[in-house]
Amino acid sequence: MTCDDVMQVADPVERAALADQLMWTASQQRSALRGVRAAAIRQALEDGSTTAELARRMRVTEADVAWMADHPVSTLRVVPLKPERAMRIA
């Protein structure tokens, strides 16, 4: 199943749960799925779902739901390493 397939799921709670489930597989689309999950959670909350309902259906905690909605993509910065010269120890 691809990210595009997940986007076709009409129910935002189910879409969030499916995206979350697929993120833990060997998917090449983890970042895209994370964004889909966050958007689906926000939509579900706007449509009247509670964080408790989302947490129950996604099998996570309510705190996890809040974090997922606010953090759609990784915020870690990648710092390139400078190549080091090999030192010969005699």
C-alpha positions in Angstrom: 0.0 0.0 0.0 1.3 3.5 -0.9 0.8 6.9 0.5 -1.6 7.7 -2.3 -3.7 4.7 -1.3 -3.8 5.9 2.3 -5.0 9.3 1.1 -8.0 7.7 -0.5 -9.4 6.5 2.9 -12.4 8.8 3.6 -12.5 8.5 7.4 -9.7 10.7 8.8 -9.3 8.6 12.0 -8.9 5.4 9.9 -6.5 7.3 7.5 -4.4 8.4 10.5 -4.3 4.9 12.0 -3.4 3.3 8.6 -0.7 5.9 8.0 0.7 5.3 11.5 0.7 1.5 10.9 2.5 1.8 7.6 5.2 4.0 9.0 6.4 1.1 11.1 6.9 -1.1 8.1 9.8 -0.9 5.7 8.0 1.8 3.8 10.1 4.2 1.7 7.5 7.0 2.3 7.7 7.5 6.1 8.0 11.2 5.9 5.0 11.5 3.6 3.0 9.1 5.8 3.9 11.2 8.8 2.5 14.3 7.1 -0.7 12.3 6.1 -1.1 11.1 9.7 -0.8 14.6 11.1 -3.2 16.1 8.6 -5.7 13.3 9.2 -5.5 13.8 13.0 -6.1 17.5 12.7 -9.0 16.9 10.4 -10.5 14.3 12.7 -10.2 16.7 15.7 -11.8 19.5 13.7 -14.6 17.2 12.7 -15.4 16.5 16.4 -13.4 13.4 17.2 -11.8 13.4 20.7 -8.1 12.7 21.4 -9.3 9.7 23.5 -11.1 8.2 20.5 -8.1 8.8 18.2 -5.8 7.3 20.8 -8.0 4.2 21.2 -8.3 3.6 17.5 -4.7 4.2 16.8 -3.5 2.2 19.8 -1.4 5.1 21.3 -1.7 7.5 24.2 -3.6 10.8 24.1 -0.2 12.5 24.5 1.0 10.7 21.4 -2.0 12.0 19.4 -1.2 15.6 20.4 2.4 15.2 19.5 1.6 13.6 16.1 -0.8 16.4 15.2 1.8 19.0 16.0 4.9 17.3 14.5 4.1 16.2 11.0 7.7 15.8 9.9 11.0 15.2 11.6 12.6 18.4 13.0 16.0 16.9 13.5 18.7 18.7 11.6 21.3 16.7 9.8 24.8 18.0 10.2 27.3 16.8 7.6 30.5 15.4 9.1 33.8 16.8 8.0 36.1 14.1 6.7 39.0 13.5 9.1 42.5 12.6 8.0 43.7 9.2 9.1 46.4 9.4 11.7 49.1 6.8 11.8 50.0 5.6 15.3 53.4 3.9 15.5 
